[in-house]
Amino acid sequence: MKQDQQIVYTNNEIKIKNTYVMLTKSKIGSGSFGEIYNGYNINTNEKLAFKLELSSSKSRQLAQEYKILKALQGYSKK
C-alpha cells in the first residue's frame, strides 16, 4: 500500500481524502482524452465516476470539462 497525505493506494482502489474511493479494477471506458473508472462516496455510498487524464497529454480537456459542468449545474429545463 502506497500512502500520500490525502491519497491511499491499494491493489484495487484509490482512496481520496478519506471520502472518495476509485475502483481501479472497474474501468467504465477510455478514449482519446482519458480513462473513466467507477467509484463511490464513502460517507453516502453515492456512485461516482472518476475521469483521469495523463499529465503529459498534449490536449488537456479536464479543466475545460470542469468549467462546463459547473456552468450546467445551475441550469434547469423549463
TADALIN-V785429 format. One record per residue. OMEGA is omega in whole degrees, 0 to 359 (NA if undefined). Layout:
BEGIN
omega = {OMEGA & OMEGA}
END
This chain:
BEGIN
omega = {177 & 184 & 175 & 178 & 185 & 186 & 177 & 180 & 170 & 182 & 187 & 185 & 173 & 180 & 185 & 178 & 179 & 180 & 185 & 176 & 173 & 182 & 188 & 178 & 183 & 181 & 177 & 181 & 178 & 180 & 182 & 188 & 178 & 179 & 182 & 182 & 172 & 176 & 179 & 175 & 183 & 185 & 185 & 185 & 177 & 178 & 182 & 171 & 179 & 177 & 179 & 178 & 178 & 179 & 179 & 182 & 179 & 182 & 183 & 186 & 188 & 180 & 178 & 178 & 178 & 180 & 180 & 180 & 177 & 179 & 181 & 181 & 182 & 183 & 173 & 179 & 178 & NA}
END
